[in-house]
Amino acid sequence: MTVQAESTSVRKDIVVKASPERAFTVFTEQMGTWWPAEHHVLRGDGIEMLIEPSEGGRMYDVNAAGEECTWGRVLTWEPPHTFAFHWLIGPDFSIPEPDAPASRITVTFTPVEDGRTRVELVHDQLDQHGEGWQRLRDAVGEEDGWALTLRRFAAVLD
């Protein structure tokens, strides 16, 4: 008898018209230029997305009213090759508590022909979010989840 485990990860990739250095920089320093506005858990006008660029650094949003929402923690900061972080946003897509359970997102930037870069995003350990984690997996795995986010990222680089 074979038992197949339910997938606890989502994988997406895209090839972008940029070097790994440029792709890494735009991904980490200019996230607010390509992140879908409808994917923010913090509400309000003028949302700025910030990353503290070192292991342990916060990933957070700040709106025009000065409200903040920490939604991630940097795990790996290896420009221009790898960026990994804990994703604190749970299945209810609300502002996470500071001690919220976390899944992991690893983004790799690999050079390919013609000066382009393959950007691979793996969102795994989704079951760490506890009850309802499958709902989160399904949402980020849909076309308007990570696939949309990566398409918008690629559009900024084109």
ZIJOMO-V255750 format. One record per pair of residues at least 12 apart in sequence whose C-alpha atoms are under 6 Angstrom apart, sorted by the first residue. I is the first residue (numbers start at 1). J is the second residue. Records with the same first field share a line. If there is no record, write none. Layout:
# ZIJOMO-V255750
I=J ; J
This chain:
# ZIJOMO-V255750
8=124 ; 125 ; 126 ; 127
9=123 ; 124
10=122 ; 123 ; 141
11=121 ; 122
12=120 ; 121
13=119 ; 120 ; 121
14=118 ; 119
15=117 ; 118
16=116 ; 117 ; 154
17=116 ; 158
18=116
19=115 ; 116 ; 117
20=80 ; 109 ; 117
21=80
24=80
32=49
34=152 ; 153
41=94 ; 95
44=63
45=63 ; 64
46=63 ; 64
47=62 ; 63
48=61 ; 62
49=61
54=77
55=74 ; 75 ; 76 ; 77
56=73 ; 74
57=73 ; 74
58=72 ; 73
59=71 ; 72 ; 73
71=88
72=86 ; 87 ; 88
73=85 ; 86
81=108 ; 109
82=107 ; 108
83=106 ; 107
84=105 ; 106 ; 107
85=104 ; 105
86=102 ; 103 ; 104
87=102 ; 103 ; 104
88=100 ; 102
90=129
91=132 ; 133 ; 136
101=129
103=125 ; 126 ; 128
104=123 ; 124 ; 125
105=122 ; 123
106=121 ; 122
107=120 ; 121
108=120
